[in-house]
């Protein structure tokens, strides 16, 4: 019988990330689909964030500040497996994907939007559908959120340990469309978002991150 490892509790200040701008791909945000292992349904999308340096940039909005994607993953590793990196289990899969490796099986070409860019895959269980909003903070229709548009996203870094595999994944919590873009393949208000337009958000977060424990060089672990 496969054993599960008890996971750390979510820590908003250390594990939550707001991605201020990403290109959406393969959006599956409104209707859950079967998981790859066939064990239930999930919502999912790819979030293309640009070059690798963007993985290291914290979000510094006027109302909400969060750690970077890279720092959130490092924090999760430390919180789950301890500060000693030598004691961490082997992690076969990185949560950060090189877009140049995302090749279409049909023509063996890098898919639209992925060339020379990095991306993450974000997923959530069918019991926890992501909030999907327009730029004004209102609910948006499925037809208006497509592969190729630009979004602001909120994700939560989480550890996993199951069946001998260990690592970090990103839970999809919310998506806000902020700009139209050239379409390519892929298929009530939100109290967690820091809206791009400063006059459209009066939200505060007691758990915002002040950047005090960012660590340089740890990205080599991914």
Secondary structure, DSSP 8 states (H G I E B T S, - for coil): ---B-------HHHHEEEEEEEEEEEEEEEEEEE-TTSSSEEEEEEEEEESGGGGG--EE-SS-EE--HHHHHHHHHHHHH-S-GGGS----S-SSEEGGG-B-TTT--B-TTTTT-EEEEEEEETTS--EEE-TTSSB--GGGS-TT-EEEEEEEEEEEEETTEEEEEEEEEEEEEEE-----S-----TT---SSGGG-----TT---STT--TTGGGG-
